């Protein structure tokens, strides 16, 4: 189930990059078909899809994101 977060999208991604070594913008990624989060910037209305990419053993490998268009 996708969680909606109302926060500055640039700040949200910057904070993710401090916690995860790999944060990629990959448009049309299969991981974004059902994103973990949709971040909505309350000021600009910009929406960004964010998904965590993990291996079969459950270890998080990185984060994939793209703007909704």
N, C-alpha and C positions, 0 to 999 in steps of 0.2 A: 504494500500500500504506500502510495506517495505521500510524503509529508510536505506541507507548505510552510515556508519560513519567510517572514517579512523582515528583510534586513538589506542593508547596502550590499549589492552583489559583489562589487569589487573587494570590499572589506571581508566578506564571507570567504571568497576564494583566497585572499591573501592569508587569512587565518588557517585555512585548510593546508596551504603550502608550508606553513610552519610546523604542522603536525605530520604531514605525509610527504615523503620524498618525491613521489611521482604524481603530479597533477597535470592532466592533459586535456586540451580542448580538441575533441574529436567529433566533428559534425557527422551526423547520420550513423553514429555508432549503434550497434545492436544493444549495447548496455544501456542506452538512453531510451529504448522503446518503452520501458517501464522504470522511470528514474526513482531513486530513493528519496530525493528532495527536489522540490521546485522552489527556488529562491526568488522572491519578488521584492524589488526595490520600491519601497513605498513612495519615494519622491519622483522617480522617473518612470515607474511602471515596468521597467526592464525585468524580464523573466529569464531565469537560467535553470536548465535541467542539470542535476548532479547525481552521479551514480558511483558507488564504491565497487571496485573490481577486485575480486578475491579468487584465490586458487581453490581447488577442490577440498584442500585440507582446512579451509576457513581463514587462512592468513590473508590479511588485506594487502594487496599489491600496490594499489594506487587509486586515484580518483579520476573519473572522466566527466567532462562537462561540456555544454554547448548552450547557446542562446536559443530560446524559443522563437521561431520565426513564422 
